[in-house]
Amino acid sequence: MANFDQINPPHRLLMGPGPINADPRVLRAMASQLLGQYDPAMTGYMNEVMALYRALFRTENRWTLLVDGTSRAGIEAVLVSAIRPGDKVLVPVFGRFGHLLCEIARRCRADVHSIEAPWGEVFSPEAIEDAIKRVRPRVLLTVQGDTSTTMLQPLEQLGDICRRHDVLFYSDATASFGGNPLETDAWGLDAVSAGLQKCLGGPSGSAPVTLSPRCEASIRRRACVEAGIRTAEHRQGEDEMIYSNYFDLGMIMDYWGPERLNHHTEATSMLFAARECARLLLAEGIDAAIARHKLHGGAMLAGIRGMGLEVFGDMRHKMNNVLGVVIPPGIAGEQVRQMMLNDFAIEIGTSFGPLHGKIWRIGTMGYNARKDCVMQTLGALEGVLHRLGFVSPQGAGLQAAWDSYGAPA
Ligand SMILES: Cc1ncc(COP(=O)(O)O)c(C=O)c1O
């Protein structure tokens, strides 16, 4: 055992649906020395993280913080804290991650209702409002960008609909955040959760979450303070307690708030990563970062089509940062992925469920939303496909990408 080498991963260009290569500046931030939990330097960084993510989520929400764990931890924290057993929830499902919301809601003992759209499509606001009228849910659970299908659900009009019907409005923005527009306050979202490993250019392991005052109030009604740290001033909530300690957002708010009431030990290195991800994105400008994802996602799309490959789904609703590519007949999808990895050190994604074996998913996100990454991936894919007998005019994909970038011929 003592003979294991030091970690020294092979070089890879990660062009799948996430994770992607982390920005070196994020990795450097993570290498910083640790601090004690209540060191003013540490609590100062926590406050900075709250401010940075308020700007990124485009919200005034006081409770904008990190849940320690991957994006799924953020989802689970919101759902277990916002949903009381027996609450009716509605989930519009248009891919794998909608099914995940249903499953987590069922574990919260919600009365789960779903509507389904074929994979590759999204819902109209009218379809969601009709379902709300029929089901009368307390909470609407949506996915903004479902990486399994590469589709982006429009959320702009759903906040007004939720207000009209007194419904709490949540979205899982893990895969879309930072590369597609998200306006927490302007769109009337009550809770949003995200992750670092997609458009934010960080590793997985920290889940930024924002909660509206309305959502906070419903969580506060379930307040619970651990017996060992409770004082005479602490009040238990009037509603049922939240059925998770780790994901109790009331406790997590108390830890991030001025009382600094002890809960978990904040994952310091991940907090440094999350801070650097947000700092970099805000320094670039949110709109500029979205435009960058659109530009490079557009070039990838043009290149793939230029090669004569078909793309998957309704292109009017494609996420900026990931593309579904139909595996052509007669081509072994896994062999292509292996050759991309072994011969070019480029990873592209496979797919799940009904799309398994039918599409590859190619990402252009975060640190890898760059021209050189797009051109390398297209060049390698063209070479591999030629080798396996998929004939297209040599170099057509790269030429189409150059055209999309507006490069002089
Ligand atoms: C839309 C969406 N939600 C949730 C997740 C789960 O994230 P994690 O693996 O960080 O828990 C992913 C991961 O790909 C995702 O794309």
The ligand as a MOL file (V3000), in Angstrom:
LIG
                    3D

  0  0  0     0  0            999 V3000
M  V30 BEGIN CTAB
M  V30 COUNTS 16 16 0 0 0
M  V30 BEGIN ATOM
M  V30 1 C -29.4090 19.2330 -13.9450 0
M  V30 2 C -28.5900 18.4860 -12.9490 0
M  V30 3 N -29.0480 18.3500 -11.6980 0
M  V30 4 C -28.3540 17.6850 -10.7730 0
M  V30 5 C -27.1600 17.0960 -11.0570 0
M  V30 6 C -26.4480 16.3170 -9.9840 0
M  V30 7 O -25.2800 16.9700 -9.6330 0
M  V30 8 P -24.1670 16.3080 -8.7110 0
M  V30 9 O -23.6140 15.1740 -9.4880 0
M  V30 10 O -23.1720 17.4350 -8.5190 0
M  V30 11 O -24.7950 15.9090 -7.4340 0
M  V30 12 C -26.6260 17.2180 -12.3420 0
M  V30 13 C -25.3480 16.5710 -12.7010 0
M  V30 14 O -25.0200 16.3490 -13.8280 0
M  V30 15 C -27.3680 17.9350 -13.3190 0
M  V30 16 O -26.9060 18.0590 -14.5580 0
M  V30 END ATOM
M  V30 BEGIN BOND
M  V30 1 1 1 2
M  V30 2 1 2 3
M  V30 3 2 2 15
M  V30 4 2 3 4
M  V30 5 1 4 5
M  V30 6 1 5 6
M  V30 7 2 5 12
M  V30 8 1 6 7
M  V30 9 1 7 8
M  V30 10 2 8 9
M  V30 11 1 8 10
M  V30 12 1 8 11
M  V30 13 1 12 13
M  V30 14 1 12 15
M  V30 15 2 13 14
M  V30 16 1 15 16
M  V30 END BOND
M  V30 END CTAB
M  END
